[in-house]
Amino acid sequence: MAEPRQAAAIPPEEPFGQLVAANQCALNRYIAALVPNRADADEVLQETNLAVWQNADRFLPGSNFPGVPL
């Protein structure tokens, strides 16, 4: 199995961090619609956020952030 990527060292106040924070509610609602068990949905959200931060170096400013697949 491949080693997990390290999360990017981007401060939350930077544009990427602001986009992540601004989209948390929508992401949470989307996951909750797919995963009815709240504890499982919280785990999926946590894993999703980890993947987002591990791939932060691939972010292109001005791109469609919510529409970018991981």
CHARMM-style PDB file with segment names, atoms N, HN, CA, C and O in Angstrom:
ATOM      1  N   MET     1       0.842  -1.184   0.000  1.00  0.00      PROA
ATOM      2  CA  MET     1       0.000   0.000   0.000  1.00  0.00      PROA
ATOM      3  C   MET     1       0.883   1.241   0.000  1.00  0.00      PROA
ATOM      4  O   MET     1       1.903   1.277   0.688  1.00  0.00      PROA
ATOM      5  N   ALA     2       0.503   2.243  -0.755  1.00  0.00      PROA
ATOM      6  HN  ALA     2      -0.326   2.214  -1.313  1.00  0.00      PROA
ATOM      7  CA  ALA     2       1.294   3.465  -0.856  1.00  0.00      PROA
ATOM      8  C   ALA     2       1.228   4.262   0.440  1.00  0.00      PROA
ATOM      9  O   ALA     2       0.240   4.219   1.174  1.00  0.00      PROA
ATOM     10  N   GLU     3       2.300   4.984   0.695  1.00  0.00      PROA
ATOM     11  HN  GLU     3       3.102   5.019   0.099  1.00  0.00      PROA
ATOM     12  CA  GLU     3       2.333   5.855   1.864  1.00  0.00      PROA
ATOM     13  C   GLU     3       1.333   6.994   1.664  1.00  0.00      PROA
ATOM     14  O   GLU     3       1.224   7.527   0.560  1.00  0.00      PROA
ATOM     15  N   PRO     4       0.600   7.376   2.720  1.00  0.00      PROA
ATOM     16  CA  PRO     4      -0.330   8.505   2.580  1.00  0.00      PROA
ATOM     17  C   PRO     4       0.436   9.799   2.380  1.00  0.00      PROA
ATOM     18  O   PRO     4       1.529   9.988   2.914  1.00  0.00      PROA
ATOM     19  N   ARG     5      -0.159  10.679   1.602  1.00  0.00      PROA
ATOM     20  HN  ARG     5      -1.047  10.525   1.168  1.00  0.00      PROA
ATOM     21  CA  ARG     5       0.451  11.996   1.377  1.00  0.00      PROA
ATOM     22  C   ARG     5       0.302  12.835   2.620  1.00  0.00      PROA
ATOM     23  O   ARG     5      -0.675  12.704   3.357  1.00  0.00      PROA
ATOM     24  N   GLN     6       1.263  13.692   2.851  1.00  0.00      PROA
ATOM     25  HN  GLN     6       2.057  13.799   2.252  1.00  0.00      PROA
ATOM     26  CA  GLN     6       1.193  14.624   3.967  1.00  0.00      PROA
ATOM     27  C   GLN     6       0.230  15.754   3.595  1.00  0.00      PROA
ATOM     28  O   GLN     6       0.156  16.162   2.436  1.00  0.00      PROA
ATOM     29  N   ALA     7      -0.497  16.246   4.583  1.00  0.00      PROA
ATOM     30  HN  ALA     7      -0.436  15.915   5.524  1.00  0.00      PROA
ATOM     31  CA  ALA     7      -1.380  17.382   4.350  1.00  0.00      PROA
ATOM     32  C   ALA     7      -0.544  18.610   4.034  1.00  0.00      PROA
ATOM     33  O   ALA     7       0.535  18.799   4.597  1.00  0.00      PROA
ATOM     34  N   ALA     8      -1.040  19.436   3.138  1.00  0.00      PROA
ATOM     35  HN  ALA     8      -1.916  19.282   2.680  1.00  0.00      PROA
ATOM     36  CA  ALA     8      -0.324  20.648   2.758  1.00  0.00      PROA
ATOM     37  C   ALA     8      -0.245  21.604   3.935  1.00  0.00      PROA
ATOM     38  O   ALA     8      -1.165  21.689   4.749  1.00  0.00      PROA
ATOM     39  N   ALA     9       0.858  22.314   4.010  1.00  0.00      PROA
ATOM     40  HN  ALA     9       1.604  22.245   3.349  1.00  0.00      PROA
ATOM     41  CA  ALA     9       1.052  23.280   5.090  1.00  0.00      PROA
ATOM     42  C   ALA     9       0.531  24.639   4.646  1.00  0.00      PROA
ATOM     43  O   ALA     9       1.302  25.583   4.473  1.00  0.00      PROA
ATOM     44  N   ILE    10      -0.765  24.732   4.464  1.00  0.00      PROA
ATOM     45  HN  ILE    10      -1.392  23.966   4.605  1.00  0.00      PROA
ATOM     46  CA  ILE    10      -1.407  25.980   4.042  1.00  0.00      PROA
ATOM     47  C   ILE    10      -2.208  26.510   5.219  1.00  0.00      PROA
ATOM     48  O   ILE    10      -3.105  25.828   5.716  1.00  0.00      PROA
ATOM     49  N   PRO    11      -1.896  27.716   5.668  1.00  0.00      PROA
ATOM     50  CA  PRO    11      -2.661  28.264   6.796  1.00  0.00      PROA
ATOM     51  C   PRO    11      -4.132  28.418   6.433  1.00  0.00      PROA
ATOM     52  O   PRO    11      -4.454  28.733   5.288  1.00  0.00      PROA
ATOM     53  N   PRO    12      -5.035  28.198   7.402  1.00  0.00      PROA
ATOM     54  CA  PRO    12      -6.475  28.296   7.123  1.00  0.00      PROA
ATOM     55  C   PRO    12      -6.920  29.654   6.611  1.00  0.00      PROA
ATOM     56  O   PRO    12      -7.977  29.760   5.989  1.00  0.00      PROA
ATOM     57  N   GLU    13      -6.126  30.708   6.861  1.00  0.00      PROA
ATOM     58  HN  GLU    13      -5.267  30.622   7.365  1.00  0.00      PROA
ATOM     59  CA  GLU    13      -6.542  32.029   6.406  1.00  0.00      PROA
ATOM     60  C   GLU    13      -6.207  32.270   4.931  1.00  0.00      PROA
ATOM     61  O   GLU    13      -6.634  33.273   4.360  1.00  0.00      PROA
ATOM     62  N   GLU    14      -5.457  31.373   4.318  1.00  0.00      PROA
ATOM     63  HN  GLU    14      -5.110  30.559   4.783  1.00  0.00      PROA
ATOM     64  CA  GLU    14      -5.145  31.489   2.900  1.00  0.00      PROA
ATOM     65  C   GLU    14      -6.386  31.142   2.079  1.00  0.00      PROA
ATOM     66  O   GLU    14      -7.306  30.509   2.598  1.00  0.00      PROA
ATOM     67  N   PRO    15      -6.427  31.548   0.798  1.00  0.00      PROA
ATOM     68  CA  PRO    15      -7.618  31.294  -0.028  1.00  0.00      PROA
ATOM     69  C   PRO    15      -8.076  29.839  -0.038  1.00  0.00      PROA
ATOM     70  O   PRO    15      -9.279  29.581   0.006  1.00  0.00      PROA
ATOM     71  N   PHE    16      -7.153  28.883  -0.093  1.00  0.00      PROA
ATOM     72  HN  PHE    16      -6.176  29.093  -0.128  1.00  0.00      PROA
ATOM     73  CA  PHE    16      -7.554  27.482  -0.095  1.00  0.00      PROA
ATOM     74  C   PHE    16      -8.271  27.139   1.205  1.00  0.00      PROA
ATOM     75  O   PHE    16      -9.334  26.519   1.181  1.00  0.00      PROA
ATOM     76  N   GLY    17      -7.705  27.531   2.324  1.00  0.00      PROA
ATOM     77  HN  GLY    17      -6.842  28.035   2.344  1.00  0.00      PROA
ATOM     78  CA  GLY    17      -8.321  27.266   3.623  1.00  0.00      PROA
ATOM     79  C   GLY    17      -9.684  27.925   3.749  1.00  0.00      PROA
ATOM     80  O   GLY    17     -10.603  27.359   4.341  1.00  0.00      PROA
ATOM     81  N   GLN    18      -9.813  29.122   3.191  1.00  0.00      PROA
ATOM     82  HN  GLN    18      -9.066  29.581   2.709  1.00  0.00      PROA
ATOM     83  CA  GLN    18     -11.099  29.817   3.223  1.00  0.00      PROA
ATOM     84  C   GLN    18     -12.136  29.057   2.398  1.00  0.00      PROA
ATOM     85  O   GLN    18     -13.295  28.955   2.800  1.00  0.00      PROA
ATOM     86  N   LEU    19     -11.728  28.529   1.258  1.00  0.00      PROA
ATOM     87  HN  LEU    19     -10.786  28.612   0.931  1.00  0.00      PROA
ATOM     88  CA  LEU    19     -12.659  27.752   0.429  1.00  0.00      PROA
ATOM     89  C   LEU    19     -13.081  26.468   1.127  1.00  0.00      PROA
ATOM     90  O   LEU    19     -14.249  26.084   1.080  1.00  0.00      PROA
ATOM     91  N   VAL    20     -12.131  25.808   1.772  1.00  0.00      PROA
ATOM     92  HN  VAL    20     -11.181  26.120   1.810  1.00  0.00      PROA
ATOM     93  CA  VAL    20     -12.464  24.583   2.505  1.00  0.00      PROA
ATOM     94  C   VAL    20     -13.494  24.908   3.583  1.00  0.00      PROA
ATOM     95  O   VAL    20     -14.504  24.215   3.708  1.00  0.00      PROA
ATOM     96  N   ALA    21     -13.242  25.955   4.357  1.00  0.00      PROA
ATOM     97  HN  ALA    21     -12.422  26.518   4.255  1.00  0.00      PROA
ATOM     98  CA  ALA    21     -14.157  26.334   5.433  1.00  0.00      PROA
ATOM     99  C   ALA    21     -15.522  26.753   4.892  1.00  0.00      PROA
ATOM    100  O   ALA    21     -16.553  26.395   5.461  1.00  0.00      PROA
ATOM    101  N   ALA    22     -15.531  27.504   3.805  1.00  0.00      PROA
ATOM    102  HN  ALA    22     -14.693  27.796   3.342  1.00  0.00      PROA
ATOM    103  CA  ALA    22     -16.789  27.997   3.235  1.00  0.00      PROA
ATOM    104  C   ALA    22     -17.661  26.875   2.681  1.00  0.00      PROA
ATOM    105  O   ALA    22     -18.876  27.037   2.570  1.00  0.00      PROA
ATOM    106  N   ASN    23     -17.063  25.752   2.337  1.00  0.00      PROA
ATOM    107  HN  ASN    23     -16.075  25.621   2.427  1.00  0.00      PROA
ATOM    108  CA  ASN    23     -17.809  24.649   1.738  1.00  0.00      PROA
ATOM    109  C   ASN    23     -18.113  23.513   2.710  1.00  0.00      PROA
ATOM    110  O   ASN    23     -18.662  22.492   2.296  1.00  0.00      PROA
ATOM    111  N   GLN    24     -17.775  23.660   3.982  1.00  0.00      PROA
ATOM    112  HN  GLN    24     -17.329  24.490   4.318  1.00  0.00      PROA
ATOM    113  CA  GLN    24     -17.991  22.594   4.952  1.00  0.00      PROA
ATOM    114  C   GLN    24     -19.468  22.246   5.145  1.00  0.00      PROA
ATOM    115  O   GLN    24     -19.821  21.068   5.205  1.00  0.00      PROA
ATOM    116  N   CYS    25     -20.319  23.242   5.241  1.00  0.00      PROA
ATOM    117  HN  CYS    25     -20.033  24.199   5.192  1.00  0.00      PROA
ATOM    118  CA  CYS    25     -21.754  22.972   5.459  1.00  0.00      PROA
ATOM    119  C   CYS    25     -22.349  22.212   4.277  1.00  0.00      PROA
ATOM    120  O   CYS    25     -23.077  21.237   4.464  1.00  0.00      PROA
ATOM    121  N   ALA    26     -22.044  22.655   3.075  1.00  0.00      PROA
ATOM    122  HN  ALA    26     -21.453  23.447   2.923  1.00  0.00      PROA
ATOM    123  CA  ALA    26     -22.578  21.981   1.889  1.00  0.00      PROA
ATOM    124  C   ALA    26     -22.031  20.558   1.791  1.00  0.00      PROA
ATOM    125  O   ALA    26     -22.766  19.629   1.459  1.00  0.00      PROA
ATOM    126  N   LEU    27     -20.758  20.392   2.078  1.00  0.00      PROA
ATOM    127  HN  LEU    27     -20.160  21.147   2.348  1.00  0.00      PROA
ATOM    128  CA  LEU    27     -20.157  19.060   2.032  1.00  0.00      PROA
ATOM    129  C   LEU    27     -20.778  18.153   3.093  1.00  0.00      PROA
ATOM    130  O   LEU    27     -21.064  16.984   2.834  1.00  0.00      PROA
ATOM    131  N   ASN    28     -20.980  18.696   4.268  1.00  0.00      PROA
ATOM    132  HN  ASN    28     -20.747  19.646   4.478  1.00  0.00      PROA
ATOM    133  CA  ASN    28     -21.598  17.936   5.357  1.00  0.00      PROA
ATOM    134  C   ASN    28     -23.017  17.499   4.981  1.00  0.00      PROA
ATOM    135  O   ASN    28     -23.394  16.352   5.220  1.00  0.00      PROA
ATOM    136  N   ARG    29     -23.799  18.401   4.399  1.00  0.00      PROA
ATOM    137  HN  ARG    29     -23.493  19.333   4.205  1.00  0.00      PROA
ATOM    138  CA  ARG    29     -25.166  18.061   3.971  1.00  0.00      PROA
ATOM    139  C   ARG    29     -25.149  16.984   2.893  1.00  0.00      PROA
ATOM    140  O   ARG    29     -25.960  16.058   2.922  1.00  0.00      PROA
ATOM    141  N   TYR    30     -24.232  17.106   1.950  1.00  0.00      PROA
ATOM    142  HN  TYR    30     -23.574  17.859   1.927  1.00  0.00      PROA
ATOM    143  CA  TYR    30     -24.133  16.127   0.869  1.00  0.00      PROA
ATOM    144  C   TYR    30     -23.815  14.742   1.422  1.00  0.00      PROA
ATOM    145  O   TYR    30     -24.451  13.755   1.053  1.00  0.00      PROA
ATOM    146  N   ILE    31     -22.830  14.680   2.304  1.00  0.00      PROA
ATOM    147  HN  ILE    31     -22.313  15.482   2.603  1.00  0.00      PROA
ATOM    148  CA  ILE    31     -22.445  13.399   2.897  1.00  0.00      PROA
ATOM    149  C   ILE    31     -23.590  12.841   3.740  1.00  0.00      PROA
ATOM    150  O   ILE    31     -23.867  11.643   3.683  1.00  0.00      PROA
ATOM    151  N   ALA    32     -24.259  13.690   4.519  1.00  0.00      PROA
ATOM    152  HN  ALA    32     -24.034  14.664   4.564  1.00  0.00      PROA
ATOM    153  CA  ALA    32     -25.365  13.240   5.363  1.00  0.00      PROA
ATOM    154  C   ALA    32     -26.509  12.664   4.519  1.00  0.00      PROA
ATOM    155  O   ALA    32     -27.214  11.757   4.963  1.00  0.00      PROA
ATOM    156  N   ALA    33     -26.690  13.188   3.312  1.00  0.00      PROA
ATOM    157  HN  ALA    33     -26.118  13.924   2.951  1.00  0.00      PROA
ATOM    158  CA  ALA    33     -27.736  12.663   2.426  1.00  0.00      PROA
ATOM    159  C   ALA    33     -27.380  11.268   1.909  1.00  0.00      PROA
ATOM    160  O   ALA    33     -28.261  10.465   1.603  1.00  0.00      PROA
ATOM    161  N   LEU    34     -26.093  10.995   1.818  1.00  0.00      PROA
ATOM    162  HN  LEU    34     -25.377  11.647   2.067  1.00  0.00      PROA
ATOM    163  CA  LEU    34     -25.646   9.698   1.305  1.00  0.00      PROA
ATOM    164  C   LEU    34     -25.423   8.666   2.408  1.00  0.00      PROA
ATOM    165  O   LEU    34     -25.555   7.463   2.178  1.00  0.00      PROA
ATOM    166  N   VAL    35     -25.084   9.144   3.604  1.00  0.00      PROA
ATOM    167  HN  VAL    35     -24.977  10.120   3.790  1.00  0.00      PROA
ATOM    168  CA  VAL    35     -24.736   8.249   4.716  1.00  0.00      PROA
ATOM    169  C   VAL    35     -25.684   8.553   5.871  1.00  0.00      PROA
ATOM    170  O   VAL    35     -25.453   9.511   6.608  1.00  0.00      PROA
ATOM    171  N   PRO    36     -26.732   7.775   6.050  1.00  0.00      PROA
ATOM    172  CA  PRO    36     -27.747   8.097   7.049  1.00  0.00      PROA
ATOM    173  C   PRO    36     -27.278   8.029   8.507  1.00  0.00      PROA
ATOM    174  O   PRO    36     -27.814   8.746   9.353  1.00  0.00      PROA
ATOM    175  N   ASN    37     -26.301   7.192   8.814  1.00  0.00      PROA
ATOM    176  HN  ASN    37     -25.866   6.610   8.127  1.00  0.00      PROA
ATOM    177  CA  ASN    37     -25.810   7.099  10.189  1.00  0.00      PROA
ATOM    178  C   ASN    37     -24.895   8.286  10.472  1.00  0.00      PROA
ATOM    179  O   ASN    37     -23.876   8.463   9.804  1.00  0.00      PROA
ATOM    180  N   ARG    38     -25.259   9.097  11.466  1.00  0.00      PROA
ATOM    181  HN  ARG    38     -26.087   8.953  12.008  1.00  0.00      PROA
ATOM    182  CA  ARG    38     -24.531  10.343  11.752  1.00  0.00      PROA
ATOM    183  C   ARG    38     -23.057  10.105  12.073  1.00  0.00      PROA
ATOM    184  O   ARG    38     -22.198  10.843  11.591  1.00  0.00      PROA
ATOM    185  N   ALA    39     -22.754   9.095  12.873  1.00  0.00      PROA
ATOM    186  HN  ALA    39     -23.452   8.495  13.265  1.00  0.00      PROA
ATOM    187  CA  ALA    39     -21.357   8.818  13.223  1.00  0.00      PROA
ATOM    188  C   ALA    39     -20.561   8.433  11.977  1.00  0.00      PROA
ATOM    189  O   ALA    39     -19.417   8.857  11.813  1.00  0.00      PROA
ATOM    190  N   ASP    40     -21.161   7.637  11.109  1.00  0.00      PROA
ATOM    191  HN  ASP    40     -22.091   7.293  11.242  1.00  0.00      PROA
ATOM    192  CA  ASP    40     -20.488   7.253   9.869  1.00  0.00      PROA
ATOM    193  C   ASP    40     -20.301   8.472   8.963  1.00  0.00      PROA
ATOM    194  O   ASP    40     -19.251   8.631   8.341  1.00  0.00      PROA
ATOM    195  N   ALA    41     -21.312   9.323   8.891  1.00  0.00      PROA
ATOM    196  HN  ALA    41     -22.165   9.194   9.396  1.00  0.00      PROA
ATOM    197  CA  ALA    41     -21.216  10.539   8.077  1.00  0.00      PROA
ATOM    198  C   ALA    41     -20.100  11.447   8.584  1.00  0.00      PROA
ATOM    199  O   ALA    41     -19.360  12.029   7.791  1.00  0.00      PROA
ATOM    200  N   ASP    42     -19.980  11.569   9.903  1.00  0.00      PROA
ATOM    201  HN  ASP    42     -20.581  11.097  10.547  1.00  0.00      PROA
ATOM    202  CA  ASP    42     -18.898  12.383  10.478  1.00  0.00      PROA
ATOM    203  C   ASP    42     -17.533  11.810  10.103  1.00  0.00      PROA
ATOM    204  O   ASP    42     -16.602  12.562   9.813  1.00  0.00      PROA
ATOM    205  N   GLU    43     -17.412  10.493  10.108  1.00  0.00      PROA
ATOM    206  HN  GLU    43     -18.169   9.882  10.343  1.00  0.00      PROA
ATOM    207  CA  GLU    43     -16.152   9.838   9.730  1.00  0.00      PROA
ATOM    208  C   GLU    43     -15.838  10.086   8.259  1.00  0.00      PROA
ATOM    209  O   GLU    43     -14.691  10.355   7.903  1.00  0.00      PROA
ATOM    210  N   VAL    44     -16.850   9.997   7.411  1.00  0.00      PROA
ATOM    211  HN  VAL    44     -17.782   9.778   7.701  1.00  0.00      PROA
ATOM    212  CA  VAL    44     -16.648  10.263   5.981  1.00  0.00      PROA
ATOM    213  C   VAL    44     -16.217  11.716   5.778  1.00  0.00      PROA
ATOM    214  O   VAL    44     -15.321  11.988   4.980  1.00  0.00      PROA
ATOM    215  N   LEU    45     -16.840  12.636   6.484  1.00  0.00      PROA
ATOM    216  HN  LEU    45     -17.568  12.415   7.133  1.00  0.00      PROA
ATOM    217  CA  LEU    45     -16.468  14.050   6.385  1.00  0.00      PROA
ATOM    218  C   LEU    45     -15.011  14.241   6.815  1.00  0.00      PROA
ATOM    219  O   LEU    45     -14.259  14.953   6.150  1.00  0.00      PROA
ATOM    220  N   GLN    46     -14.616  13.622   7.901  1.00  0.00      PROA
ATOM    221  HN  GLN    46     -15.227  13.043   8.441  1.00  0.00      PROA
ATOM    222  CA  GLN    46     -13.246  13.748   8.384  1.00  0.00      PROA
ATOM    223  C   GLN    46     -12.253  13.186   7.352  1.00  0.00      PROA
ATOM    224  O   GLN    46     -11.227  13.807   7.074  1.00  0.00      PROA
ATOM    225  N   GLU    47     -12.558  12.028   6.798  1.00  0.00      PROA
ATOM    226  HN  GLU    47     -13.391  11.524   7.024  1.00  0.00      PROA
ATOM    227  CA  GLU    47     -11.677  11.431   5.788  1.00  0.00      PROA
ATOM    228  C   GLU    47     -11.634  12.290   4.520  1.00  0.00      PROA
ATOM    229  O   GLU    47     -10.588  12.414   3.883  1.00  0.00      PROA
ATOM    230  N   THR    48     -12.771  12.875   4.162  1.00  0.00      PROA
ATOM    231  HN  THR    48     -13.621  12.774   4.680  1.00  0.00      PROA
ATOM    232  CA  THR    48     -12.827  13.742   2.987  1.00  0.00      PROA
ATOM    233  C   THR    48     -11.972  14.975   3.199  1.00  0.00      PROA
ATOM    234  O   THR    48     -11.215  15.372   2.313  1.00  0.00      PROA
ATOM    235  N   ASN    49     -12.092  15.587   4.380  1.00  0.00      PROA
ATOM    236  HN  ASN    49     -12.707  15.265   5.099  1.00  0.00      PROA
ATOM    237  CA  ASN    49     -11.274  16.768   4.669  1.00  0.00      PROA
ATOM    238  C   ASN    49      -9.789  16.427   4.654  1.00  0.00      PROA
ATOM    239  O   ASN    49      -8.979  17.226   4.182  1.00  0.00      PROA
ATOM    240  N   LEU    50      -9.427  15.275   5.153  1.00  0.00      PROA
ATOM    241  HN  LEU    50     -10.085  14.626   5.535  1.00  0.00      PROA
ATOM    242  CA  LEU    50      -8.030  14.853   5.113  1.00  0.00      PROA
ATOM    243  C   LEU    50      -7.555  14.744   3.666  1.00  0.00      PROA
ATOM    244  O   LEU    50      -6.469  15.214   3.329  1.00  0.00      PROA
ATOM    245  N   ALA    51      -8.365  14.125   2.813  1.00  0.00      PROA
ATOM    246  HN  ALA    51      -9.247  13.743   3.086  1.00  0.00      PROA
ATOM    247  CA  ALA    51      -8.000  13.992   1.402  1.00  0.00      PROA
ATOM    248  C   ALA    51      -7.897  15.355   0.721  1.00  0.00      PROA
ATOM    249  O   ALA    51      -7.013  15.574  -0.107  1.00  0.00      PROA
ATOM    250  N   VAL    52      -8.795  16.262   1.069  1.00  0.00      PROA
ATOM    251  HN  VAL    52      -9.513  16.084   1.742  1.00  0.00      PROA
ATOM    252  CA  VAL    52      -8.751  17.612   0.496  1.00  0.00      PROA
ATOM    253  C   VAL    52      -7.425  18.276   0.845  1.00  0.00      PROA
ATOM    254  O   VAL    52      -6.756  18.824  -0.032  1.00  0.00      PROA
ATOM    255  N   TRP    53      -7.040  18.231   2.111  1.00  0.00      PROA
ATOM    256  HN  TRP    53      -7.583  17.786   2.823  1.00  0.00      PROA
ATOM    257  CA  TRP    53      -5.796  18.880   2.529  1.00  0.00      PROA
ATOM    258  C   TRP    53      -4.568  18.162   1.992  1.00  0.00      PROA
ATOM    259  O   TRP    53      -3.560  18.811   1.710  1.00  0.00      PROA
ATOM    260  N   GLN    54      -4.619  16.860   1.842  1.00  0.00      PROA
ATOM    261  HN  GLN    54      -5.438  16.333   2.071  1.00  0.00      PROA
ATOM    262  CA  GLN    54      -3.483  16.127   1.286  1.00  0.00      PROA
ATOM    263  C   GLN    54      -3.277  16.454  -0.188  1.00  0.00      PROA
ATOM    264  O   GLN    54      -2.181  16.275  -0.719  1.00  0.00      PROA
ATOM    265  N   ASN    55      -4.322  16.930  -0.847  1.00  0.00      PROA
ATOM    266  HN  ASN    55      -5.213  17.076  -0.416  1.00  0.00      PROA
ATOM    267  CA  ASN    55      -4.236  17.271  -2.269  1.00  0.00      PROA
ATOM    268  C   ASN    55      -4.269  18.775  -2.516  1.00  0.00      PROA
ATOM    269  O   ASN    55      -4.500  19.212  -3.643  1.00  0.00      PROA
ATOM    270  N   ALA    56      -4.043  19.562  -1.484  1.00  0.00      PROA
ATOM    271  HN  ALA    56      -3.855  19.207  -0.568  1.00  0.00      PROA
ATOM    272  CA  ALA    56      -4.102  21.017  -1.609  1.00  0.00      PROA
ATOM    273  C   ALA    56      -3.109  21.559  -2.627  1.00  0.00      PROA
ATOM    274  O   ALA    56      -3.357  22.597  -3.240  1.00  0.00      PROA
ATOM    275  N   ASP    57      -2.003  20.880  -2.811  1.00  0.00      PROA
ATOM    276  HN  ASP    57      -1.802  20.036  -2.313  1.00  0.00      PROA
ATOM    277  CA  ASP    57      -0.996  21.344  -3.769  1.00  0.00      PROA
ATOM    278  C   ASP    57      -1.490  21.259  -5.210  1.00  0.00      PROA
ATOM    279  O   ASP    57      -0.886  21.849  -6.105  1.00  0.00      PROA
ATOM    280  N   ARG    58      -2.563  20.544  -5.440  1.00  0.00      PROA
ATOM    281  HN  ARG    58      -3.054  20.065  -4.713  1.00  0.00      PROA
ATOM    282  CA  ARG    58      -3.143  20.429  -6.784  1.00  0.00      PROA
ATOM    283  C   ARG    58      -4.183  21.514  -7.061  1.00  0.00      PROA
ATOM    284  O   ARG    58      -4.687  21.615  -8.179  1.00  0.00      PROA
ATOM    285  N   PHE    59      -4.503  22.316  -6.065  1.00  0.00      PROA
ATOM    286  HN  PHE    59      -4.093  22.233  -5.157  1.00  0.00      PROA
ATOM    287  CA  PHE    59      -5.517  23.363  -6.199  1.00  0.00      PROA
ATOM    288  C   PHE    59      -5.021  24.472  -7.119  1.00  0.00      PROA
ATOM    289  O   PHE    59      -3.889  24.940  -6.995  1.00  0.00      PROA
ATOM    290  N   LEU    60      -5.879  24.879  -8.035  1.00  0.00      PROA
ATOM    291  HN  LEU    60      -6.798  24.499  -8.135  1.00  0.00      PROA
ATOM    292  CA  LEU    60      -5.585  25.989  -8.931  1.00  0.00      PROA
ATOM    293  C   LEU    60      -6.505  27.149  -8.578  1.00  0.00      PROA
ATOM    294  O   LEU    60      -7.719  27.042  -8.751  1.00  0.00      PROA
ATOM    295  N   PRO    61      -5.948  28.266  -8.083  1.00  0.00      PROA
ATOM    296  CA  PRO    61      -6.799  29.418  -7.758  1.00  0.00      PROA
ATOM    297  C   PRO    61      -7.651  29.810  -8.956  1.00  0.00      PROA
ATOM    298  O   PRO    61      -7.174  29.845 -10.091  1.00  0.00      PROA
ATOM    299  N   GLY    62      -8.907  30.101  -8.691  1.00  0.00      PROA
ATOM    300  HN  GLY    62      -9.294  30.073  -7.769  1.00  0.00      PROA
ATOM    301  CA  GLY    62      -9.841  30.469  -9.740  1.00  0.00      PROA
ATOM    302  C   GLY    62     -10.580  29.282 -10.337  1.00  0.00      PROA
ATOM    303  O   GLY    62     -11.474  29.455 -11.164  1.00  0.00      PROA
ATOM    304  N   SER    63     -10.207  28.070  -9.918  1.00  0.00      PROA
ATOM    305  HN  SER    63      -9.480  27.929  -9.246  1.00  0.00      PROA
ATOM    306  CA  SER    63     -10.884  26.883 -10.433  1.00  0.00      PROA
ATOM    307  C   SER    63     -12.213  26.674  -9.710  1.00  0.00      PROA
ATOM    308  O   SER    63     -12.511  27.356  -8.729  1.00  0.00      PROA
ATOM    309  N   ASN    64     -12.999  25.734 -10.200  1.00  0.00      PROA
ATOM    310  HN  ASN    64     -12.757  25.180 -10.997  1.00  0.00      PROA
ATOM    311  CA  ASN    64     -14.290  25.417  -9.597  1.00  0.00      PROA
ATOM    312  C   ASN    64     -14.053  24.522  -8.380  1.00  0.00      PROA
ATOM    313  O   ASN    64     -14.194  23.302  -8.462  1.00  0.00      PROA
ATOM    314  N   PHE    65     -13.697  25.127  -7.266  1.00  0.00      PROA
ATOM    315  HN  PHE    65     -13.582  26.119  -7.199  1.00  0.00      PROA
ATOM    316  CA  PHE    65     -13.300  24.382  -6.072  1.00  0.00      PROA
ATOM    317  C   PHE    65     -14.305  23.323  -5.654  1.00  0.00      PROA
ATOM    318  O   PHE    65     -13.910  22.169  -5.485  1.00  0.00      PROA
ATOM    319  N   PRO    66     -15.602  23.651  -5.475  1.00  0.00      PROA
ATOM    320  CA  PRO    66     -16.541  22.603  -5.050  1.00  0.00      PROA
ATOM    321  C   PRO    66     -16.701  21.491  -6.078  1.00  0.00      PROA
ATOM    322  O   PRO    66     -17.094  20.381  -5.720  1.00  0.00      PROA
ATOM    323  N   GLY    67     -16.411  21.758  -7.328  1.00  0.00      PROA
ATOM    324  HN  GLY    67     -16.091  22.660  -7.619  1.00  0.00      PROA
ATOM    325  CA  GLY    67     -16.597  20.755  -8.363  1.00  0.00      PROA
ATOM    326  C   GLY    67     -15.347  19.937  -8.659  1.00  0.00      PROA
ATOM    327  O   GLY    67     -15.371  19.076  -9.539  1.00  0.00      PROA
ATOM    328  N   VAL    68     -14.245  20.191  -7.936  1.00  0.00      PROA
ATOM    329  HN  VAL    68     -14.225  20.891  -7.221  1.00  0.00      PROA
ATOM    330  CA  VAL    68     -13.002  19.485  -8.204  1.00  0.00      PROA
ATOM    331  C   VAL    68     -13.033  18.141  -7.492  1.00  0.00      PROA
ATOM    332  O   VAL    68     -13.145  18.093  -6.267  1.00  0.00      PROA
ATOM    333  N   PRO    69     -12.934  17.040  -8.248  1.00  0.00      PROA
ATOM    334  CA  PRO    69     -12.896  15.731  -7.600  1.00  0.00      PROA
ATOM    335  C   PRO    69     -11.553  15.520  -6.911  1.00  0.00      PROA
ATOM    336  O   PRO    69     -10.545  16.126  -7.276  1.00  0.00      PROA
ATOM    337  N   LEU    70     -11.562  14.661  -5.921  1.00  0.00      PROA
ATOM    338  HN  LEU    70     -12.381  14.170  -5.624  1.00  0.00      PROA
ATOM    339  CA  LEU    70     -10.332  14.371  -5.190  1.00  0.00      PROA
ATOM    340  C   LEU    70      -9.504  13.358  -5.923  1.00  0.00      PROA
ATOM    341  OT1 LEU    70      -8.427  12.988  -5.457  1.00  0.00      PROA
TER     342      LEU     70
END
